């Protein structure tokens, strides 16, 4: 999945559905997509993790006609809402889990827009509470999606993580991953294989790490990314984020 930003015309369709509504045939297709992107994966582990989520964004290559053709699934992203209490204050977060887009659609912006729309509407339902996007990143592309589009995010190369944010990350991390979350490093390291990126999906070359500072920062924070270690990340969902993204898109379209 590429960085959010101005793109070409959209070729995929997105719909967000409850996990329980996904058919066995669709789950099989999602597993196939997942196994094509990651090594050291296990179907039973994948399906158990999938079932633990609340919703999933499904991407298909069907047209927008009324013939009922949904097309073939070409990508997905699982979602789960999480609640933690830190120092007497309740925080809500949207955790985006397994995310894959078929290689021929890399660069398509449909998933990013669908996710941002879902996050926005969930934020509207909880205006009285802080709301966060939670993600774990084993590849720099996922990290850049957050860092390049959410002004308030951690960890960040521009400044150290404040103690109160570190406590919040530990709260969310412990709630989601238990002992697999390591508070000292902010890394999620699994006891059993949860997949590592296949070569060519998001390789970090020395030149890339040097020329794109955020990629170099990601690699320094998560030196075990190539073996499947995942960097725990947190971004604040403000009401301004969708409008900033829309402005960014239209500036790119005008250029």
N, C-alpha and C positions, 0 to 999 in steps of 0.2 A: 504494500500500500504506500503510495507516494505522498509527499508533503502536500498539504492543502494549499490551494492557491488558484490563480486564474488558469483555466484549462480550455481544452477544445470542447467541441460539442459532446454532450453526454450520450453514451451508448448503452448504459445499463439502467435498469429500473430498480428501485429500492422499496421494500415494504418492511415495517417493523411488526412482528407478531409475537404472541406468547410462545414460550418454549414448548408448552404442552400441545400446541397446535401443529407442530412440525411432524410430518409423517415419517414413518420408517424409511421410505424411499428417499425422502429429502435428507434425512440424517446420513444415509449411506453416501449420497453425493457430497455432502459437506465433509465427511470423513475423507473421501477421495481427494478433495481439494486440499485439505489439511495435510495429508500424507505426501502430496506432491510438493509442498512448500517446506516441509520439515523432515529432518532425519531423527532417528531414535524415538519414534512415536509408537503408541500402543492404542489400538482402537477402543478397547474397554476403558482405558483411562480417559481418552477423548470423550467418549459417550457419557461417562459418569460426570465429567466436568461440564459438559454441555447441559446435562439435566439439572445441574445445580444453579443455572442461571435463570433469570426471570423472562427476558425477551431476547430476540435475535433479529438483527437486520439482515434480510435476505436480498441478494442481488441476482437478478436474472437478465437474460438477453432477449426477452420477448418484446414485442412491439406494444404500442399503447392502444391497440384496437379493442373492440368489444367481442372478439371471437373466443375469449376465455383462454387463449394461449399464454401461459406464464413463461414460456421459454425455458431454457436450461439454467440452473443455478450456476453462477460464476463467481460467487463470493459471499461472505457473511461476516458478521461481528456479533459476539454474544454480549449481553448486558445484564448487570445485576446491581440493584440499589442496596446500599449498605448504610447503616446508622451506627454512630459511636458517640459516646459522651465523654468529653474531656473537660475537666475542671468545672463540672456542673453545666456545661453548654453542649447541646446536642448538635452534631454535624451530620449532614447527609452527603453521600457520595454516590456517583455512578461509576461502577467498575466495568470497563470494557475488557473482555477476556479474549479468547481466541479470535483472531482476525486474519482473513485470507482473501485475496483477490486473485483470480486466475491471471497468469502472466500476460496474456494477450490484452488484458485490460489495465495493466499498470499505467498510472497516470490519469485514469478516469476519476472524476471528482464526485461521483454519485454517493459513495459511501460516506465521505466526509460531510456532505451536506445533510444526508439523512441522519447521521449521528448528531450533528450540531442541532438539528431541528428537534430531535428527541430530547437532547439534553436541555434545550431551551424550555420546552413545555414541562419537563419535570421540574425545572427551576421555578417556573411560574407557580407550581403547586406548593412550593415551600419557601415563599418569599421571606418568612420570618426566621429562617434558619440559614446558616452558611451552607453553600452547596459546592461540591468539589467533583472534578473528574479524576478518577483513579485509574492508572494504567501501569502495567509492568512491561518493560521493554528489553527484549533480547537482541534487538537490532536498532541501528541508529535512525532508520527512517521513521519508525514509530515515535522515537524521542523527538525528532524534528517536527513532527506534526504538532506536538504539544508546545515545544519551545518557540516555534515560529508563529503560532496562532493564539496562544494564551499569554497575555502580558504578565500575569502572576502565576508562576510555576516554580516547582522545586523537584530535584536539585537544579541549580542554574549556575552557569559559569560566571555570571556578573556579580554574585554575592553569595555568602554562606547562608545555609538554611537556618532561620531563627529557631531558638529553642522551642517556642510554642508550636511552630509548624512541625518540627521534628517529633514532638510528642503526639501531634495529630497523625502524622505518617505512621508512627509506631502503633497507634490505636487502630487505624484502618488495616495496617499490615498484619497485625496480630489477629484481628477479627477474620480476615480473609484467608490467611495462609498459615496461621499457627506457628509451629516451630520451624517451618520452612522459611519464614521471614527473619532475617538477621538484622536486628536494630542497629548494630554498630556500623554496618556498611550500607544498609539500605538495599540489600540484595536478597532476592528470593532465589533460593537454591533448593532444588527438589531432591528428595530421597530416592525417587524413581524417575526414569527419563520422562520428561515432558516435551521433548523435542528441541532440536537446535536447527538453525537456519541452514538450508542447503547452500552449497557454494554458488555464488552468483546472484543470490537474492539480495543481500545487503552487506557485501564485503567492505571492509575498511582497509584501504590501502594507505601506506605512509603519506602519499601526496594528498589524499583526501583529508586525512586527519590534520594535516598541516594547513591546508588552504581553507577548510571550513572549521572554524574554532569550536563550534558546538559539537561537531562529530568527534574532534579530539577530546573534548570534555566528556562526552558520553563514554568513550573508550577508557579514559582514565577512571571514571566512576564505576565502570563495569568491565574490568579487564577480562572476565571470564565469559563474555558474551558469546564467543564462538562455540563454547561447550554447553550453552543453554542457560547460563545464569541470566537472571532478569533484574533490571534496575527498577525499583519502586519509585513511581513518579506521582505527583499531585499537582493539579492546576485548579485555580479558583474560577468557577463559572459565574461571571458577572453578567448582568443584563446587557452590557455593552458589547460582549464578545460577538454575537451573531451580526450586529450592525457593522462592527469593524471588519468582519470577514466579508460581508456583502460589499462594503466600500472597497476592500482590497480586490475583490473579483471584478468589480466594474472598472476600476482603474486599469486593471490588466486587459479587460476587454476593449477599452478605448485605445490602449496602446496597440 
